Amino acid sequence: MSRTVELSDDLADRLDEHRAEDESIEEFIEELVNIYEQEGRFSDPGL
């Protein structure tokens, strides 16, 4: 199942500044989630 997420133009531009040239926004976000999971950030209270 896929979902649509709306991003502001400003946030999309910020993502574009950080991702690799051949990397999609979806791939970049997946990488960010993987980093957060590895660091245990999603298990912190309040997230």
PDBQT receptor file of N, H, CA, C and O in Angstrom, charges set to zero:
ATOM      1  N   MET A   1       0.840  -1.172   0.000  1.00  0.00    +0.000 N 
ATOM      2  CA  MET A   1       0.000   0.000   0.000  1.00  0.00    +0.000 C 
ATOM      3  C   MET A   1       0.891   1.243   0.000  1.00  0.00    +0.000 C 
ATOM      4  O   MET A   1       1.796   1.360   0.826  1.00  0.00    +0.000 OA
ATOM      5  N   SER A   2       0.644   2.138  -0.894  1.00  0.00    +0.000 N 
ATOM      6  H   SER A   2      -0.091   2.042  -1.566  1.00  0.00    +0.000 HD
ATOM      7  CA  SER A   2       1.391   3.390  -0.896  1.00  0.00    +0.000 C 
ATOM      8  C   SER A   2       0.544   4.517  -0.340  1.00  0.00    +0.000 C 
ATOM      9  O   SER A   2      -0.686   4.481  -0.377  1.00  0.00    +0.000 OA
ATOM     10  N   ARG A   3       1.234   5.509   0.170  1.00  0.00    +0.000 N 
ATOM     11  H   ARG A   3       2.233   5.539   0.200  1.00  0.00    +0.000 HD
ATOM     12  CA  ARG A   3       0.577   6.695   0.723  1.00  0.00    +0.000 C 
ATOM     13  C   ARG A   3       1.175   7.933   0.072  1.00  0.00    +0.000 C 
ATOM     14  O   ARG A   3       2.320   7.934  -0.381  1.00  0.00    +0.000 OA
ATOM     15  N   THR A   4       0.395   8.949   0.040  1.00  0.00    +0.000 N 
ATOM     16  H   THR A   4      -0.535   8.948   0.408  1.00  0.00    +0.000 HD
ATOM     17  CA  THR A   4       0.866  10.222  -0.490  1.00  0.00    +0.000 C 
ATOM     18  C   THR A   4       1.142  11.161   0.676  1.00  0.00    +0.000 C 
ATOM     19  O   THR A   4       0.313  11.321   1.571  1.00  0.00    +0.000 OA
ATOM     20  N   VAL A   5       2.301  11.768   0.652  1.00  0.00    +0.000 N 
ATOM     21  H   VAL A   5       2.974  11.638  -0.076  1.00  0.00    +0.000 HD
ATOM     22  CA  VAL A   5       2.682  12.733   1.679  1.00  0.00    +0.000 C 
ATOM     23  C   VAL A   5       2.939  14.056   0.969  1.00  0.00    +0.000 C 
ATOM     24  O   VAL A   5       3.726  14.121   0.024  1.00  0.00    +0.000 OA
ATOM     25  N   GLU A   6       2.278  15.097   1.425  1.00  0.00    +0.000 N 
ATOM     26  H   GLU A   6       1.639  15.044   2.192  1.00  0.00    +0.000 HD
ATOM     27  CA  GLU A   6       2.488  16.418   0.832  1.00  0.00    +0.000 C 
ATOM     28  C   GLU A   6       3.584  17.146   1.595  1.00  0.00    +0.000 C 
ATOM     29  O   GLU A   6       3.576  17.198   2.825  1.00  0.00    +0.000 OA
ATOM     30  N   LEU A   7       4.524  17.704   0.848  1.00  0.00    +0.000 N 
ATOM     31  H   LEU A   7       4.530  17.661  -0.151  1.00  0.00    +0.000 HD
ATOM     32  CA  LEU A   7       5.623  18.474   1.425  1.00  0.00    +0.000 C 
ATOM     33  C   LEU A   7       5.538  19.900   0.906  1.00  0.00    +0.000 C 
ATOM     34  O   LEU A   7       5.168  20.131  -0.245  1.00  0.00    +0.000 OA
ATOM     35  N   SER A   8       5.877  20.836   1.747  1.00  0.00    +0.000 N 
ATOM     36  H   SER A   8       6.178  20.649   2.682  1.00  0.00    +0.000 HD
ATOM     37  CA  SER A   8       5.947  22.221   1.271  1.00  0.00    +0.000 C 
ATOM     38  C   SER A   8       7.102  22.322   0.274  1.00  0.00    +0.000 C 
ATOM     39  O   SER A   8       8.029  21.513   0.295  1.00  0.00    +0.000 OA
ATOM     40  N   ASP A   9       7.030  23.309  -0.584  1.00  0.00    +0.000 N 
ATOM     41  H   ASP A   9       6.276  23.967  -0.601  1.00  0.00    +0.000 HD
ATOM     42  CA  ASP A   9       8.112  23.517  -1.548  1.00  0.00    +0.000 C 
ATOM     43  C   ASP A   9       9.439  23.752  -0.838  1.00  0.00    +0.000 C 
ATOM     44  O   ASP A   9      10.486  23.289  -1.290  1.00  0.00    +0.000 OA
ATOM     45  N   ASP A  10       9.387  24.477   0.280  1.00  0.00    +0.000 N 
ATOM     46  H   ASP A  10       8.537  24.853   0.647  1.00  0.00    +0.000 HD
ATOM     47  CA  ASP A  10      10.600  24.765   1.048  1.00  0.00    +0.000 C 
ATOM     48  C   ASP A  10      11.243  23.483   1.574  1.00  0.00    +0.000 C 
ATOM     49  O   ASP A  10      12.457  23.304   1.467  1.00  0.00    +0.000 OA
ATOM     50  N   LEU A  11      10.427  22.590   2.144  1.00  0.00    +0.000 N 
ATOM     51  H   LEU A  11       9.441  22.736   2.230  1.00  0.00    +0.000 HD
ATOM     52  CA  LEU A  11      10.970  21.337   2.671  1.00  0.00    +0.000 C 
ATOM     53  C   LEU A  11      11.484  20.452   1.543  1.00  0.00    +0.000 C 
ATOM     54  O   LEU A  11      12.537  19.830   1.680  1.00  0.00    +0.000 OA
ATOM     55  N   ALA A  12      10.760  20.387   0.435  1.00  0.00    +0.000 N 
ATOM     56  H   ALA A  12       9.904  20.892   0.324  1.00  0.00    +0.000 HD
ATOM     57  CA  ALA A  12      11.219  19.592  -0.708  1.00  0.00    +0.000 C 
ATOM     58  C   ALA A  12      12.562  20.117  -1.214  1.00  0.00    +0.000 C 
ATOM     59  O   ALA A  12      13.448  19.334  -1.556  1.00  0.00    +0.000 OA
ATOM     60  N   ASP A  13      12.710  21.439  -1.260  1.00  0.00    +0.000 N 
ATOM     61  H   ASP A  13      11.991  22.075  -0.982  1.00  0.00    +0.000 HD
ATOM     62  CA  ASP A  13      13.992  22.026  -1.675  1.00  0.00    +0.000 C 
ATOM     63  C   ASP A  13      15.105  21.658  -0.704  1.00  0.00    +0.000 C 
ATOM     64  O   ASP A  13      16.225  21.361  -1.120  1.00  0.00    +0.000 OA
ATOM     65  N   ARG A  14      14.799  21.677   0.591  1.00  0.00    +0.000 N 
ATOM     66  H   ARG A  14      13.889  21.919   0.930  1.00  0.00    +0.000 HD
ATOM     67  CA  ARG A  14      15.800  21.305   1.600  1.00  0.00    +0.000 C 
ATOM     68  C   ARG A  14      16.211  19.843   1.434  1.00  0.00    +0.000 C 
ATOM     69  O   ARG A  14      17.393  19.518   1.543  1.00  0.00    +0.000 OA
ATOM     70  N   LEU A  15      15.247  18.963   1.172  1.00  0.00    +0.000 N 
ATOM     71  H   LEU A  15      14.287  19.228   1.084  1.00  0.00    +0.000 HD
ATOM     72  CA  LEU A  15      15.570  17.553   0.948  1.00  0.00    +0.000 C 
ATOM     73  C   LEU A  15      16.456  17.408  -0.285  1.00  0.00    +0.000 C 
ATOM     74  O   LEU A  15      17.425  16.648  -0.275  1.00  0.00    +0.000 OA
ATOM     75  N   ASP A  16      16.121  18.137  -1.342  1.00  0.00    +0.000 N 
ATOM     76  H   ASP A  16      15.334  18.755  -1.350  1.00  0.00    +0.000 HD
ATOM     77  CA  ASP A  16      16.911  18.068  -2.572  1.00  0.00    +0.000 C 
ATOM     78  C   ASP A  16      18.360  18.482  -2.344  1.00  0.00    +0.000 C 
ATOM     79  O   ASP A  16      19.264  17.946  -2.986  1.00  0.00    +0.000 OA
ATOM     80  N   GLU A  17      18.588  19.421  -1.444  1.00  0.00    +0.000 N 
ATOM     81  H   GLU A  17      17.854  19.856  -0.923  1.00  0.00    +0.000 HD
ATOM     82  CA  GLU A  17      19.951  19.884  -1.162  1.00  0.00    +0.000 C 
ATOM     83  C   GLU A  17      20.804  18.797  -0.519  1.00  0.00    +0.000 C 
ATOM     84  O   GLU A  17      22.028  18.814  -0.653  1.00  0.00    +0.000 OA
ATOM     85  N   HIS A  18      20.179  17.855   0.173  1.00  0.00    +0.000 N 
ATOM     86  H   HIS A  18      19.185  17.841   0.282  1.00  0.00    +0.000 HD
ATOM     87  CA  HIS A  18      20.925  16.857   0.938  1.00  0.00    +0.000 C 
ATOM     88  C   HIS A  18      21.012  15.486   0.273  1.00  0.00    +0.000 C 
ATOM     89  O   HIS A  18      21.900  14.698   0.600  1.00  0.00    +0.000 OA
ATOM     90  N   ARG A  19      20.117  15.196  -0.642  1.00  0.00    +0.000 N 
ATOM     91  H   ARG A  19      19.396  15.835  -0.908  1.00  0.00    +0.000 HD
ATOM     92  CA  ARG A  19      20.127  13.848  -1.221  1.00  0.00    +0.000 C 
ATOM     93  C   ARG A  19      21.110  13.748  -2.382  1.00  0.00    +0.000 C 
ATOM     94  O   ARG A  19      21.450  14.742  -3.023  1.00  0.00    +0.000 OA
ATOM     95  N   ALA A  20      21.555  12.522  -2.632  1.00  0.00    +0.000 N 
ATOM     96  H   ALA A  20      21.278  11.714  -2.112  1.00  0.00    +0.000 HD
ATOM     97  CA  ALA A  20      22.480  12.273  -3.733  1.00  0.00    +0.000 C 
ATOM     98  C   ALA A  20      21.764  12.531  -5.060  1.00  0.00    +0.000 C 
ATOM     99  O   ALA A  20      20.536  12.472  -5.136  1.00  0.00    +0.000 OA
ATOM    100  N   GLU A  21      22.539  12.815  -6.096  1.00  0.00    +0.000 N 
ATOM    101  H   GLU A  21      23.536  12.863  -6.034  1.00  0.00    +0.000 HD
ATOM    102  CA  GLU A  21      21.973  13.172  -7.392  1.00  0.00    +0.000 C 
ATOM    103  C   GLU A  21      21.027  12.111  -7.947  1.00  0.00    +0.000 C 
ATOM    104  O   GLU A  21      19.999  12.446  -8.535  1.00  0.00    +0.000 OA
ATOM    105  N   ASP A  22      21.363  10.838  -7.766  1.00  0.00    +0.000 N 
ATOM    106  H   ASP A  22      22.198  10.565  -7.289  1.00  0.00    +0.000 HD
ATOM    107  CA  ASP A  22      20.541   9.760  -8.319  1.00  0.00    +0.000 C 
ATOM    108  C   ASP A  22      19.584   9.166  -7.285  1.00  0.00    +0.000 C 
ATOM    109  O   ASP A  22      18.986   8.120  -7.535  1.00  0.00    +0.000 OA
ATOM    110  N   GLU A  23      19.429   9.811  -6.137  1.00  0.00    +0.000 N 
ATOM    111  H   GLU A  23      19.915  10.661  -5.933  1.00  0.00    +0.000 HD
ATOM    112  CA  GLU A  23      18.604   9.300  -5.042  1.00  0.00    +0.000 C 
ATOM    113  C   GLU A  23      17.234   9.986  -5.062  1.00  0.00    +0.000 C 
ATOM    114  O   GLU A  23      17.146  11.210  -5.156  1.00  0.00    +0.000 OA
ATOM    115  N   SER A  24      16.168   9.184  -4.974  1.00  0.00    +0.000 N 
ATOM    116  H   SER A  24      16.239   8.189  -4.898  1.00  0.00    +0.000 HD
ATOM    117  CA  SER A  24      14.823   9.758  -4.927  1.00  0.00    +0.000 C 
ATOM    118  C   SER A  24      14.545  10.291  -3.521  1.00  0.00    +0.000 C 
ATOM    119  O   SER A  24      15.238   9.942  -2.566  1.00  0.00    +0.000 OA
ATOM    120  N   ILE A  25      13.531  11.134  -3.410  1.00  0.00    +0.000 N 
ATOM    121  H   ILE A  25      12.968  11.417  -4.187  1.00  0.00    +0.000 HD
ATOM    122  CA  ILE A  25      13.142  11.638  -2.088  1.00  0.00    +0.000 C 
ATOM    123  C   ILE A  25      12.718  10.469  -1.206  1.00  0.00    +0.000 C 
ATOM    124  O   ILE A  25      13.020  10.451  -0.013  1.00  0.00    +0.000 OA
ATOM    125  N   GLU A  26      12.016   9.487  -1.791  1.00  0.00    +0.000 N 
ATOM    126  H   GLU A  26      11.771   9.502  -2.760  1.00  0.00    +0.000 HD
ATOM    127  CA  GLU A  26      11.594   8.313  -1.018  1.00  0.00    +0.000 C 
ATOM    128  C   GLU A  26      12.802   7.561  -0.457  1.00  0.00    +0.000 C 
ATOM    129  O   GLU A  26      12.797   7.165   0.708  1.00  0.00    +0.000 OA
ATOM    130  N   GLU A  27      13.826   7.364  -1.271  1.00  0.00    +0.000 N 
ATOM    131  H   GLU A  27      13.829   7.685  -2.218  1.00  0.00    +0.000 HD
ATOM    132  CA  GLU A  27      15.033   6.678  -0.807  1.00  0.00    +0.000 C 
ATOM    133  C   GLU A  27      15.726   7.469   0.304  1.00  0.00    +0.000 C 
ATOM    134  O   GLU A  27      16.217   6.890   1.273  1.00  0.00    +0.000 OA
ATOM    135  N   PHE A  28      15.760   8.788   0.157  1.00  0.00    +0.000 N 
ATOM    136  H   PHE A  28      15.360   9.258  -0.630  1.00  0.00    +0.000 HD
ATOM    137  CA  PHE A  28      16.394   9.639   1.159  1.00  0.00    +0.000 C 
ATOM    138  C   PHE A  28      15.652   9.557   2.490  1.00  0.00    +0.000 C 
ATOM    139  O   PHE A  28      16.278   9.436   3.543  1.00  0.00    +0.000 OA
ATOM    140  N   ILE A  29      14.325   9.623   2.448  1.00  0.00    +0.000 N 
ATOM    141  H   ILE A  29      13.817   9.722   1.593  1.00  0.00    +0.000 HD
ATOM    142  CA  ILE A  29      13.526   9.533   3.674  1.00  0.00    +0.000 C 
ATOM    143  C   ILE A  29      13.697   8.162   4.319  1.00  0.00    +0.000 C 
ATOM    144  O   ILE A  29      13.784   8.060   5.543  1.00  0.00    +0.000 OA
ATOM    145  N   GLU A  30      13.744   7.108   3.508  1.00  0.00    +0.000 N 
ATOM    146  H   GLU A  30      13.673   7.191   2.514  1.00  0.00    +0.000 HD
ATOM    147  CA  GLU A  30      13.971   5.766   4.054  1.00  0.00    +0.000 C 
ATOM    148  C   GLU A  30      15.315   5.700   4.782  1.00  0.00    +0.000 C 
ATOM    149  O   GLU A  30      15.419   5.085   5.843  1.00  0.00    +0.000 OA
ATOM    150  N   GLU A  31      16.331   6.326   4.219  1.00  0.00    +0.000 N 
ATOM    151  H   GLU A  31      16.247   6.826   3.357  1.00  0.00    +0.000 HD
ATOM    152  CA  GLU A  31      17.648   6.359   4.862  1.00  0.00    +0.000 C 
ATOM    153  C   GLU A  31      17.579   7.100   6.203  1.00  0.00    +0.000 C 
ATOM    154  O   GLU A  31      18.176   6.660   7.186  1.00  0.00    +0.000 OA
ATOM    155  N   LEU A  32      16.857   8.214   6.242  1.00  0.00    +0.000 N 
ATOM    156  H   LEU A  32      16.372   8.571   5.444  1.00  0.00    +0.000 HD
ATOM    157  CA  LEU A  32      16.693   8.957   7.494  1.00  0.00    +0.000 C 
ATOM    158  C   LEU A  32      15.988   8.115   8.555  1.00  0.00    +0.000 C 
ATOM    159  O   LEU A  32      16.396   8.106   9.717  1.00  0.00    +0.000 OA
ATOM    160  N   VAL A  33      14.931   7.411   8.157  1.00  0.00    +0.000 N 
ATOM    161  H   VAL A  33      14.599   7.419   7.214  1.00  0.00    +0.000 HD
ATOM    162  CA  VAL A  33      14.200   6.556   9.100  1.00  0.00    +0.000 C 
ATOM    163  C   VAL A  33      15.111   5.452   9.611  1.00  0.00    +0.000 C 
ATOM    164  O   VAL A  33      15.087   5.139  10.802  1.00  0.00    +0.000 OA
ATOM    165  N   ASN A  34      15.910   4.858   8.740  1.00  0.00    +0.000 N 
ATOM    166  H   ASN A  34      15.929   5.112   7.773  1.00  0.00    +0.000 HD
ATOM    167  CA  ASN A  34      16.846   3.814   9.164  1.00  0.00    +0.000 C 
ATOM    168  C   ASN A  34      17.825   4.345  10.206  1.00  0.00    +0.000 C 
ATOM    169  O   ASN A  34      18.122   3.664  11.187  1.00  0.00    +0.000 OA
ATOM    170  N   ILE A  35      18.325   5.553   9.995  1.00  0.00    +0.000 N 
ATOM    171  H   ILE A  35      18.084   6.107   9.198  1.00  0.00    +0.000 HD
ATOM    172  CA  ILE A  35      19.252   6.158  10.957  1.00  0.00    +0.000 C 
ATOM    173  C   ILE A  35      18.556   6.361  12.296  1.00  0.00    +0.000 C 
ATOM    174  O   ILE A  35      19.122   6.029  13.337  1.00  0.00    +0.000 OA
ATOM    175  N   TYR A  36      17.347   6.897  12.288  1.00  0.00    +0.000 N 
ATOM    176  H   TYR A  36      16.887   7.167  11.441  1.00  0.00    +0.000 HD
ATOM    177  CA  TYR A  36      16.601   7.115  13.528  1.00  0.00    +0.000 C 
ATOM    178  C   TYR A  36      16.343   5.798  14.248  1.00  0.00    +0.000 C 
ATOM    179  O   TYR A  36      16.446   5.730  15.473  1.00  0.00    +0.000 OA
ATOM    180  N   GLU A  37      16.007   4.749  13.495  1.00  0.00    +0.000 N 
ATOM    181  H   GLU A  37      15.923   4.804  12.500  1.00  0.00    +0.000 HD
ATOM    182  CA  GLU A  37      15.757   3.444  14.119  1.00  0.00    +0.000 C 
ATOM    183  C   GLU A  37      17.030   2.877  14.739  1.00  0.00    +0.000 C 
ATOM    184  O   GLU A  37      16.986   2.324  15.838  1.00  0.00    +0.000 OA
ATOM    185  N   GLN A  38      18.158   3.008  14.053  1.00  0.00    +0.000 N 
ATOM    186  H   GLN A  38      18.194   3.457  13.161  1.00  0.00    +0.000 HD
ATOM    187  CA  GLN A  38      19.427   2.499  14.572  1.00  0.00    +0.000 C 
ATOM    188  C   GLN A  38      19.829   3.219  15.851  1.00  0.00    +0.000 C 
ATOM    189  O   GLN A  38      20.401   2.610  16.755  1.00  0.00    +0.000 OA
ATOM    190  N   GLU A  39      19.538   4.494  15.929  1.00  0.00    +0.000 N 
ATOM    191  H   GLU A  39      19.074   4.989  15.195  1.00  0.00    +0.000 HD
ATOM    192  CA  GLU A  39      19.908   5.278  17.108  1.00  0.00    +0.000 C 
ATOM    193  C   GLU A  39      18.882   5.153  18.223  1.00  0.00    +0.000 C 
ATOM    194  O   GLU A  39      19.097   5.668  19.320  1.00  0.00    +0.000 OA
ATOM    195  N   GLY A  40      17.768   4.474  17.959  1.00  0.00    +0.000 N 
ATOM    196  H   GLY A  40      17.593   4.055  17.067  1.00  0.00    +0.000 HD
ATOM    197  CA  GLY A  40      16.736   4.309  18.971  1.00  0.00    +0.000 C 
ATOM    198  C   GLY A  40      15.918   5.560  19.208  1.00  0.00    +0.000 C 
ATOM    199  O   GLY A  40      15.247   5.677  20.233  1.00  0.00    +0.000 OA
ATOM    200  N   ARG A  41      15.963   6.489  18.285  1.00  0.00    +0.000 N 
ATOM    201  H   ARG A  41      16.508   6.394  17.452  1.00  0.00    +0.000 HD
ATOM    202  CA  ARG A  41      15.269   7.767  18.467  1.00  0.00    +0.000 C 
ATOM    203  C   ARG A  41      13.754   7.602  18.494  1.00  0.00    +0.000 C 
ATOM    204  O   ARG A  41      13.072   8.376  19.165  1.00  0.00    +0.000 OA
ATOM    205  N   PHE A  42      13.207   6.612  17.782  1.00  0.00    +0.000 N 
ATOM    206  H   PHE A  42      13.762   5.983  17.237  1.00  0.00    +0.000 HD
ATOM    207  CA  PHE A  42      11.758   6.435  17.760  1.00  0.00    +0.000 C 
ATOM    208  C   PHE A  42      11.239   5.846  19.059  1.00  0.00    +0.000 C 
ATOM    209  O   PHE A  42      10.033   5.862  19.305  1.00  0.00    +0.000 OA
ATOM    210  N   SER A  43      12.127   5.328  19.893  1.00  0.00    +0.000 N 
ATOM    211  H   SER A  43      13.107   5.315  19.693  1.00  0.00    +0.000 HD
ATOM    212  CA  SER A  43      11.688   4.775  21.177  1.00  0.00    +0.000 C 
ATOM    213  C   SER A  43      11.733   5.818  22.290  1.00  0.00    +0.000 C 
ATOM    214  O   SER A  43      11.331   5.537  23.420  1.00  0.00    +0.000 OA
ATOM    215  N   ASP A  44      12.222   7.025  21.977  1.00  0.00    +0.000 N 
ATOM    216  H   ASP A  44      12.549   7.253  21.060  1.00  0.00    +0.000 HD
ATOM    217  CA  ASP A  44      12.258   8.099  22.975  1.00  0.00    +0.000 C 
ATOM    218  C   ASP A  44      10.845   8.554  23.314  1.00  0.00    +0.000 C 
ATOM    219  O   ASP A  44      10.003   8.653  22.422  1.00  0.00    +0.000 OA
ATOM    220  N   PRO A  45      10.570   8.832  24.586  1.00  0.00    +0.000 N 
ATOM    221  CA  PRO A  45       9.253   9.358  24.940  1.00  0.00    +0.000 C 
ATOM    222  C   PRO A  45       8.999  10.688  24.233  1.00  0.00    +0.000 C 
ATOM    223  O   PRO A  45       9.904  11.505  24.068  1.00  0.00    +0.000 OA
ATOM    224  N   GLY A  46       7.769  10.883  23.827  1.00  0.00    +0.000 N 
ATOM    225  H   GLY A  46       7.033  10.219  23.961  1.00  0.00    +0.000 HD
ATOM    226  CA  GLY A  46       7.398  12.132  23.183  1.00  0.00    +0.000 C 
ATOM    227  C   GLY A  46       7.535  12.131  21.677  1.00  0.00    +0.000 C 
ATOM    228  O   GLY A  46       7.179  13.121  21.038  1.00  0.00    +0.000 OA
ATOM    229  N   LEU A  47       8.038  11.056  21.083  1.00  0.00    +0.000 N 
ATOM    230  H   LEU A  47       8.327  10.252  21.603  1.00  0.00    +0.000 HD
ATOM    231  CA  LEU A  47       8.137  11.000  19.620  1.00  0.00    +0.000 C 
ATOM    232  C   LEU A  47       6.979  10.243  19.055  1.00  0.00    +0.000 C 
ATOM    233  O   LEU A  47       6.879  10.084  17.838  1.00  0.00    +0.000 OA
TER     234      LEU A  47
